[in-house]
Amino acid sequence: MAVQTVASAADTPTVDLGPAVALSCRECGARSPLGPSFACPECFGPLEIAYDLPSGDPEALRKQIEAGPTNIWRYAPLLPVPADVASLPGLNPGWTKLVRADNLAAELGVTGGLHIKDDSGNPTHSFKDRVVAIAVQAARTFGFTTLSCSSTGNLAGAVGAAAARAGFRSCVFIPHDLEAGKVVMAAVYGGELVAIEGSYDDVNRFCSELIGDPVGEGWGFVNVNLRPYYAEGSKTLAYEICEQLGWRLPDQIVIPVASGSQLTKIDKGLKELIALGLVEEKPYRIFAAQATGCSPVAAAYKAGHDVVRPVKPDTIAKSLAIGNPADGPYVLDIARRTGGAVEDVSDAEVVDAIKLLARTEGIFAETAGGVTVGVLRKLLEKGLLDPAAETVVLNTGDGLKTLDAVAGTGPTATIRPTLASFREAGLA
């Protein structure tokens, strides 16, 4: 797909968000001015950012990026942010490690090269710092004074931290039964943290109502009325993976799916890099990973359906527990278009995969990371993923946030402080 470019003078932005020129409907293609909107005024389809991206010498653009800061702002020329974004107060996430996972590869029989994109190294230890960083710039531009969100946990912490750093008030909403580690991390930044009785989908519906009420005036909901901007932050994962691989596309990527937005934007980022000439075009395959207890996209894929039927989440992978994923149909399209697949794993398989990754690579993933590693293993067992192809797997958060999932893990032995006791325990 060609890079979206400005079509007419009517698309000229009235705000400074760098190369962003308009909002474009993913369904009907209608354009509207840049603003805090998320639904097409023509057909009510989802909106995304249309750009006038740099043209000309790809090598010059590549050098410009490489000379930039070691965070997502090195890609400012490709994002809906002002040119001086790196000088503004922010958490500056990104440029996390791409770990060569040779031990895990040997365990699973992957011969083509296996990498873990470990986003637990972000400021609040999840990939959500990326998307929030972009949303903060839009909130500044549109004059919002309060940052808010509906969250399954990681986003609440990312919004609280970013708001504190950037000087916004924050008020975030979460399901009442989140993991304790995520609740504490969201609360510690001093903003308002509101727990709502119900699932994430209930929380999201409440936030949509709040936006239309006078009490929500001046509020920027990063994943609702700022969603087109927020979602673009996930593209930086694609940019970094390709740059860290030496400016080339991986053969296969395994990505966790909650709303599905991350996966769709990674695909968008890969296509932009190809269109800009920053990487050589070649086929790549995208695989989506869900927990069985909340796997509406996997169920639709396996049934050959185009419609994703909502489910009631029941899984330890709470960060992926969105029963009605907004981008589910687009995930299906991308998996099918690229020759990938959508697979799911049980909670027991999630826990086993968390321990497998920790034991082989020293990376303690949260439950979402257990889902991607578990799905990687399942795809290999089913012959759906090529073990001889270079593969990247995403770990989107830190295991310290989901300690309950591995609560049974503890000391190998408890001994007296003597060598004799050590020997008696069979440890010598």
C-alpha positions in Angstrom: 0.0 0.0 0.0 1.3 3.4 -0.9 2.1 5.9 1.8 -0.8 8.2 2.4 -0.1 11.7 1.2 -1.9 15.0 1.1 -4.6 15.1 -1.6 -5.7 18.7 -1.8 -5.5 22.1 -0.1 -8.6 21.1 1.9 -6.4 18.6 3.8 -4.0 21.3 5.0 -3.8 20.9 8.8 -4.7 23.7 11.1 -2.5 22.3 13.9 1.2 21.4 14.0 1.5 17.6 14.2 4.4 17.2 11.9 3.6 15.2 8.8 0.0 14.4 9.8 -2.4 16.2 7.4 -5.8 14.7 8.1 -7.9 12.0 9.7 -8.9 9.3 7.2 -11.6 6.7 7.6 -10.4 3.1 7.3 -13.7 2.0 5.8 -14.9 4.7 3.3 -11.7 6.7 3.0 -13.4 10.1 3.8 -11.1 12.7 5.2 -11.7 15.2 8.0 -9.5 17.8 9.7 -7.1 16.8 12.4 -8.9 17.0 15.8 -10.0 14.9 18.8 -12.3 12.6 16.8 -12.3 8.8 16.4 -15.3 8.0 14.3 -15.9 9.0 10.6 -18.7 11.6 10.2 -19.7 9.9 7.0 -20.0 6.2 7.9 -18.9 6.0 11.6 -15.9 3.9 10.7 -12.7 4.2 12.6 -10.4 7.1 11.9 -6.6 7.0 11.4 -3.9 9.5 10.6 -3.2 10.4 7.0 0.3 11.7 6.3 2.4 13.7 3.9 5.5 11.6 4.7 9.1 12.6 3.6 10.0 11.9 0.0 13.3 11.8 -1.8 16.5 10.1 -0.7 15.8 7.1 1.6 19.5 7.1 2.6 19.3 10.7 3.8 16.2 9.9 5.8 17.8 6.8 7.3 20.8 8.8 8.4 18.5 11.5 9.9 16.8 8.8 11.9 20.0 7.2 13.1 21.3 10.6 14.3 18.2 11.1 16.4 17.7 10.4 20.1 17.6 6.9 21.4 13.9 6.8 21.9 10.8 7.0 19.7 11.4 10.6 18.8 14.1 9.5 16.3 11.1 8.7 14.2 9.4 12.1 14.6 9.4 12.7 10.8 7.0 9.7 10.5 4.7 10.4 13.5 1.9 12.9 14.3 4.0 15.0 16.5 5.7 18.5 16.3 9.2 18.7 15.1 10.5 19.8 18.5 8.9 16.9 20.3 12.2 15.7 21.8 12.7 18.9 23.7 9.3 18.8 25.4 8.8 17.3 28.9 8.0 13.6 28.5 9.0 10.1 29.4 10.7 9.5 26.1 10.0 5.8 25.7 11.3 3.4 23.1 14.5 2.0 21.6 14.0 -1.1 23.8 16.2 -4.1 23.4 15.8 -6.6 20.5 17.2 -9.7 22.2 18.7 -12.5 20.2 17.0 -15.5 21.8 19.3 -18.4 20.9 18.6 -20.5 24.0 14.8 -20.3 23.5 15.3 -21.0 19.8 17.2 -24.2 20.6 14.6 -25.3 23.0 11.8 -24.8 20.4 13.7 -25.9 17.3 13.8 -22.5 15.6 16.8 -22.4 13.3 16.2 -19.2 11.3 17.0 -16.8 14.1 14.6 -15.8 17.0 14.4 -12.4 18.6 12.4 -11.0 21.5 11.4 -7.4 21.3 11.4 -6.7 25.0 9.3 -3.6 25.7 9.4 -4.2 29.5 12.3 -1.7 29.4 10.0 1.3 28.8 9.6 3.9 31.6 6.5 2.2 33.2 7.6 -1.3 31.9 5.1 -1.8 29.1 4.7 -0.8 25.4 1.8 1.5 26.5 4.4 4.2 27.1 4.8 4.5 23.3 1.2 5.1 22.5 0.6 7.4 25.4 3.6 9.5 24.4 2.0 10.2 21.0 -1.4 10.9 22.7 0.2 13.5 25.0 1.3 15.5 22.0 -2.2 15.5 20.6 -3.6 16.5 24.0 -1.3 19.4 24.1 -2.2 20.5 20.6 -5.9 20.3 21.2 -5.8 22.1 24.6 -6.9 19.3 26.9 -6.1 19.7 30.6 -6.9 16.2 31.8 -5.6 12.9 30.5 -7.8 9.8 30.9 -8.3 6.3 29.6 -10.0 3.0 30.0 -7.4 0.4 30.9 -6.7 -3.2 31.6 -3.8 -2.0 33.7 -0.7 -1.1 31.8 -2.3 1.9 30.1 -3.5 3.3 33.4 0.1 3.4 34.7 1.4 4.8 31.5 -1.1 7.6 31.5 -0.6 8.4 35.1 3.2 8.7 34.7 3.1 10.6 31.4 0.5 13.1 32.9 2.7 13.7 35.9 5.8 14.3 33.8 4.0 16.5 31.2 2.0 18.6 33.7 -1.5 17.2 33.1 -4.2 16.1 35.6 -5.0 12.5 35.1 -8.1 10.4 35.9 -8.0 6.8 34.7 -10.6 4.0 34.8 -9.9 0.3 35.4 -11.9 -2.9 36.0 -12.2 -3.6 39.8 -10.3 -6.9 39.7 -7.0 -6.0 38.1 -3.7 -7.5 39.4 -2.5 -5.7 42.5 0.9 -4.7 40.9 -0.8 -2.9 38.1 -3.2 -1.1 40.5 -0.4 0.2 42.7 1.6 1.3 39.7 -1.3 3.2 38.3 -2.1 4.9 41.6 1.4 5.9 42.7 1.7 8.8 40.2 -0.9 10.8 42.2 -3.7 11.0 39.7 -7.3 9.8 40.1 -7.6 6.1 39.7 -11.2 4.8 39.5 -12.1 1.1 39.7 -15.4 0.2 38.0 -17.3 -2.9 38.8 -17.3 -4.9 35.6 -15.1 -6.0 32.8 -12.9 -3.8 30.6 -15.7 -3.5 28.1 -17.9 -2.1 30.8 -15.2 0.4 31.6 -14.8 1.4 28.0 -18.5 1.9 27.6 -18.6 4.2 30.7 -15.7 6.3 29.3 -17.6 6.7 26.0 -20.5 8.1 27.9 -18.3 10.4 30.0 -16.9 12.0 26.8 -20.4 13.1 25.8 -21.2 14.6 29.2 -20.3 18.2 30.2 -18.2 16.7 33.1 -15.8 15.3 30.4 -15.1 18.7 28.8 -11.4 19.3 28.5 -10.6 15.6 28.9 -8.4 13.8 26.4 -9.1 10.0 26.5 -6.0 8.6 25.0 -7.7 5.5 23.6 -11.0 7.1 22.7 -11.2 10.7 21.4 -7.4 10.7 20.9 -7.2 7.1 19.6 -6.1 7.9 16.0 -3.0 9.6 17.4 -2.4 7.2 20.3 -2.6 4.1 18.0 0.3 5.5 15.9 2.7 4.9 18.7 2.6 1.2 18.0 4.2 1.8 14.6 7.5 2.6 16.4 7.8 -1.1 17.3 7.9 -1.9 13.6 10.4 0.9 13.0 12.7 -0.2 15.8 12.6 -3.9 14.9 13.6 -3.2 11.3 16.3 -0.7 12.2 17.7 -3.0 14.9 17.8 -5.9 12.4 19.9 -3.7 10.1 17.1 -2.0 8.2 15.4 -5.1 7.0 12.1 -6.8 7.5 11.8 -9.9 9.7 10.2 -13.0 8.1 7.6 -13.6 10.8 6.3 -11.6 13.8 4.1 -12.9 16.7 2.1 -10.2 18.3 -0.4 -10.3 21.3 -3.9 -9.1 20.6 -6.2 -7.2 23.0 -8.0 -4.6 21.0 -5.9 -5.6 18.0 -4.6 -2.0 17.4 -1.0 -2.8 18.1 -0.9 -5.5 15.4 -2.6 -3.4 12.8 -0.2 -0.5 13.4 2.9 -2.7 13.3 1.7 -3.8 9.9 1.1 -0.2 8.9 4.6 0.7 10.1 6.2 -2.1 8.0 4.3 -1.0 4.9 5.4 2.6 5.4 9.1 1.6 5.7 8.8 -0.3 2.4 7.0 2.6 0.7 9.7 5.1 1.9 12.5 2.8 0.7 14.0 2.4 4.1 13.8 -1.4 3.9 13.8 -3.8 0.9 10.4 -5.2 0.2 9.8 -8.8 0.8 7.0 -11.0 2.1 6.5 -11.1 5.8 4.0 -13.0 7.9 2.1 -11.7 11.0 0.7 -14.0 13.6 -1.7 -12.9 16.3 -1.7 -14.4 19.8 -4.6 -14.6 22.3 -5.4 -16.3 25.6 -8.0 -19.0 25.2 -10.1 -17.4 27.9 -10.5 -14.3 25.7 -9.9 -15.3 22.2 -12.7 -14.0 20.0 -10.3 -13.2 17.1 -8.8 -16.6 17.2 -12.2 -18.2 17.2 -13.3 -16.2 14.2 -10.1 -17.0 12.3 -10.4 -20.8 13.0 -14.1 -20.7 11.9 -13.3 -18.8 8.7 -15.5 -15.9 9.8 -15.0 -12.2 9.0 -17.0 -11.1 12.0 -15.6 -11.2 15.5 -18.2 -12.2 18.0 -17.7 -10.6 21.5 -17.0 -12.9 24.5 -16.8 -12.5 28.2 -13.2 -12.6 29.3 -12.0 -15.3 31.7 -8.2 -15.4 31.7 -5.2 -14.6 33.8 -3.9 -12.5 30.9 -5.9 -9.5 32.0 -3.9 -7.0 29.8 -5.4 -8.9 26.8 -8.9 -9.3 28.3 -10.9 -7.3 25.8 -13.9 -9.3 24.8 -15.0 -7.0 22.0 -11.8 -6.0 20.2 -12.3 -2.9 18.1 -9.6 -3.9 15.5 -10.5 -7.6 15.5 -11.7 -7.7 11.9 -8.5 -5.9 10.7 -6.4 -8.4 12.6 -8.1 -11.2 10.6 -7.5 -9.4 7.4 -3.8 -8.9 8.1 -3.2 -12.5 9.3 -4.9 -13.8 6.2 -3.2 -11.3 3.8 0.3 -12.0 5.1 -0.1 -15.8 5.3 0.0 -15.7 9.1 -2.5 -17.1 11.6 -4.4 -16.4 14.8 -3.8 -18.8 17.7 -4.6 -19.0 21.4 -3.2 -20.8 24.5 -4.7 -21.8 27.8 -3.8 -20.1 31.1 -1.7 -23.1 32.0 0.3 -22.8 28.8 0.7 -19.0 29.5 2.3 -19.7 32.9 4.5 -22.4 31.4 5.7 -20.1 28.6 6.5 -17.3 31.1 8.7 -19.7 33.0 10.2 -21.0 29.7 11.2 -17.5 28.6 12.6 -16.7 32.0 14.6 -19.9 32.2 16.1 -19.7 28.7 16.6 -16.0 28.2 16.5 -14.3 31.6 13.4 -12.3 30.5 10.5 -12.2 33.0 7.4 -11.5 30.9 4.0 -10.5 32.1 1.1 -12.7 31.1 0.8 -11.1 27.7 4.4 -12.1 27.0 3.5 -15.6 28.1 0.7 -15.6 25.6 3.0 -14.7 22.7 5.7 -17.2 23.6 3.1 -19.9 24.2 1.5 -19.2 20.9 4.9 -19.3 19.2 5.5 -22.8 20.6 2.0 -23.9 19.5 2.4 -22.5 16.0 5.6 -24.4 15.6 4.0 -27.6 16.9 1.2 -27.2 14.4 3.5 -26.5 11.5 2.0 -23.0 11.0 5.2 -21.1 11.6 8.4 -21.7 9.7 11.2 -22.7 12.1 13.8 -21.8 9.4 12.6 -18.2 9.0 13.7 -15.3 11.1 11.1 -14.6 13.7 10.4 -11.8 16.2 8.2 -12.2 19.2 6.9 -9.3 21.3 7.1 -9.1 25.1 5.0 -6.1 25.9 5.3 -5.9 29.7 7.2 -6.8 32.9 6.4 -9.9 34.9 6.7 -8.0 38.1 3.2 -6.6 37.3 1.6 -10.1 37.2 3.3 -12.0 40.0 0.0 -13.8 40.8 0.4 -15.8 37.6 3.5 -17.5 38.9 2.7 -17.3 42.6 3.6 -21.0 43.1 7.2 -20.3 42.2 9.5 -20.1 45.2 12.7 -21.5 46.9 14.2 -24.7 45.5 14.9 -25.7 49.1 14.9 -24.2 52.6 18.0 -25.3 54.6 19.9 -24.5 57.8 23.0 -22.2 57.4 25.4 -25.2 57.3 27.2 -27.1 54.6 25.8 -30.3 55.9 22.3 -29.1 55.4 23.2 -27.9 51.9 24.5 -31.4 51.1 21.5 -33.1 52.7 19.2 -31.1 50.4 21.0 -32.6 47.4 22.3 -29.3 46.2 26.0 -29.9 46.4 
